[in-house]
């Protein structure tokens, strides 16, 4: 038996409408609801839904940065130029976007959703660029996100 991949991510959020706007900026398309649980489902690529948001309400505590749990999850774009498009769209909407990072196996930037969940947006570099390295995960380098713009 071998795993085929990750099917979807479910995030607990305080305000469904606010989180809906953020994830639509990243390109997610609504694909359904479960109103009895205040839950929305979104399509972003390979599955019936790739993301679900579950509203807990405005009093729900923010994830603690020093606690165990999700550090971030990563979204992949098809073309490197799309990194700049999404980074610009997020900045325009008032969200902070990190400086670009060359992870050798991918080029990325990071942001946080309205509930402070970490989100990485990445473009996978060609395997031929890094397969010869013994440990391509051992270091990062600075990277300029296409389209420039101010990094936070």
C-alpha positions as CSV (number, residue, x, y, z in Angstrom):
1,X,0.0,0.0,0.0
2,X,1.3,3.5,-0.9
3,X,-0.2,6.9,-0.1
4,X,-1.4,8.8,-3.2
5,X,-1.2,12.2,-1.6
6,X,-3.0,14.6,0.7
7,X,-6.7,14.9,-0.2
8,X,-7.8,18.0,1.7
9,X,-7.3,20.3,4.6
10,X,-10.0,21.4,7.1
11,X,-9.3,24.7,9.0
12,X,-11.2,26.0,12.0
13,X,-11.9,29.7,11.6
14,X,-13.6,32.4,13.6
15,X,-15.4,34.2,10.8
16,X,-16.4,32.2,7.7
17,X,-17.1,35.2,5.5
18,X,-13.7,36.8,6.3
19,X,-11.8,33.5,5.6
20,X,-13.9,32.9,2.5
21,X,-12.6,36.2,1.0
22,X,-9.0,35.3,1.8
23,X,-9.1,31.8,0.3
24,X,-10.9,33.1,-2.8
25,X,-8.0,35.6,-3.3
26,X,-5.7,32.5,-3.5
27,X,-7.9,31.0,-6.2
28,X,-10.1,28.6,-4.3
29,X,-13.6,28.1,-5.8
30,X,-16.6,27.3,-3.5
31,X,-17.8,23.7,-4.1
32,X,-20.4,23.2,-1.4
33,X,-21.6,23.9,2.1
34,X,-22.7,22.0,5.2
35,X,-24.8,24.6,6.9
36,X,-25.6,22.5,10.0
37,X,-21.9,22.7,10.9
38,X,-21.2,26.2,9.4
39,X,-18.8,24.7,7.0
40,X,-17.8,25.5,3.4
41,X,-15.9,23.4,0.9
42,X,-13.5,24.7,-1.8
43,X,-12.0,23.3,-5.0
44,X,-8.5,24.2,-5.8
45,X,-7.2,21.5,-8.1
46,X,-7.3,17.8,-7.8
47,X,-10.3,16.8,-5.6
48,X,-14.0,17.4,-5.1
49,X,-12.7,19.7,-2.3
50,X,-9.2,20.6,-1.4
51,X,-10.0,22.9,1.5
52,X,-12.8,23.1,4.0
53,X,-13.5,25.9,6.5
54,X,-15.3,25.2,9.7
55,X,-16.6,28.3,11.6
56,X,-16.1,28.2,15.4
57,X,-17.2,31.8,16.1
58,X,-15.6,35.1,17.1
59,X,-14.5,34.0,20.6
60,X,-12.4,31.0,19.4
61,X,-8.8,31.4,20.4
62,X,-6.1,32.0,17.8
63,X,-3.6,29.1,17.3
64,X,-0.7,29.4,19.7
65,X,2.6,29.9,17.8
66,X,4.6,27.9,20.4
67,X,2.1,25.0,20.7
68,X,2.1,21.8,18.7
69,X,-0.1,21.5,15.7
70,X,-0.1,22.9,12.2
71,X,2.9,25.0,11.3
72,X,1.6,25.8,7.8
73,X,0.2,24.2,4.7
74,X,1.4,24.7,1.2
75,X,-0.4,25.5,-2.0
76,X,1.2,24.8,-5.4
77,X,0.9,27.0,-8.5
78,X,1.5,25.7,-12.0
79,X,3.7,28.5,-13.3
80,X,6.4,30.5,-11.5
81,X,4.9,33.9,-12.6
82,X,1.7,33.0,-10.6
83,X,3.6,33.5,-7.4
84,X,3.9,37.2,-8.2
85,X,0.2,37.4,-9.2
86,X,-0.9,35.9,-5.9
87,X,1.5,37.8,-3.8
88,X,0.4,41.1,-5.4
89,X,-3.3,40.2,-4.9
90,X,-2.7,39.4,-1.2
91,X,-0.8,42.7,-0.6
92,X,-3.4,44.7,-2.4
93,X,-6.0,43.2,0.0
94,X,-3.9,44.2,3.0
95,X,-2.3,40.9,3.8
96,X,1.4,40.6,4.7
97,X,3.5,38.5,2.4
98,X,7.0,37.3,3.3
99,X,10.1,37.7,1.2
100,X,10.5,35.0,-1.4
101,X,12.4,31.9,-0.4
102,X,14.3,29.5,-2.7
103,X,13.9,26.1,-1.0
104,X,16.0,24.5,-3.9
105,X,13.1,22.1,-4.6
106,X,10.7,25.0,-4.9
107,X,10.3,28.8,-4.8
108,X,7.8,30.2,-2.3
109,X,6.4,33.0,-0.2
110,X,4.5,32.8,3.0
111,X,1.5,34.6,4.4
112,X,-1.1,34.1,7.2
113,X,-4.8,33.8,6.9
114,X,-7.2,35.9,9.0
115,X,-7.0,33.3,11.8
116,X,-3.2,33.3,11.7
117,X,-2.9,29.9,10.0
118,X,0.4,29.8,8.1
119,X,0.0,29.4,4.3
120,X,2.9,28.8,1.9
121,X,2.4,29.4,-1.8
122,X,5.0,27.5,-3.9
123,X,6.1,26.7,-7.4
124,X,8.0,23.4,-7.7
125,X,11.4,23.7,-9.5
126,X,12.3,21.1,-12.1
127,X,13.6,18.0,-10.4
128,X,16.6,18.0,-12.7
129,X,17.8,21.2,-10.9
130,X,18.1,19.5,-7.5
131,X,17.9,15.7,-7.8
132,X,21.7,15.4,-7.9
133,X,22.0,17.0,-4.4
134,X,22.4,14.6,-1.5
135,X,20.1,16.7,0.7
136,X,18.2,19.5,-1.2
137,X,16.3,20.3,2.0
138,X,19.4,21.3,3.9
139,X,19.4,25.0,3.0
140,X,17.4,28.0,1.7
141,X,18.4,31.0,-0.3
142,X,16.8,34.4,-0.9
143,X,14.4,34.5,-3.9
144,X,12.8,37.4,-5.7
145,X,9.1,36.7,-6.3
146,X,8.2,37.4,-9.9
147,X,6.7,40.8,-10.4
148,X,8.7,42.3,-7.6
149,X,6.8,44.4,-5.1
150,X,7.5,45.1,-1.5
151,X,8.1,42.2,0.8
152,X,7.1,42.3,4.4
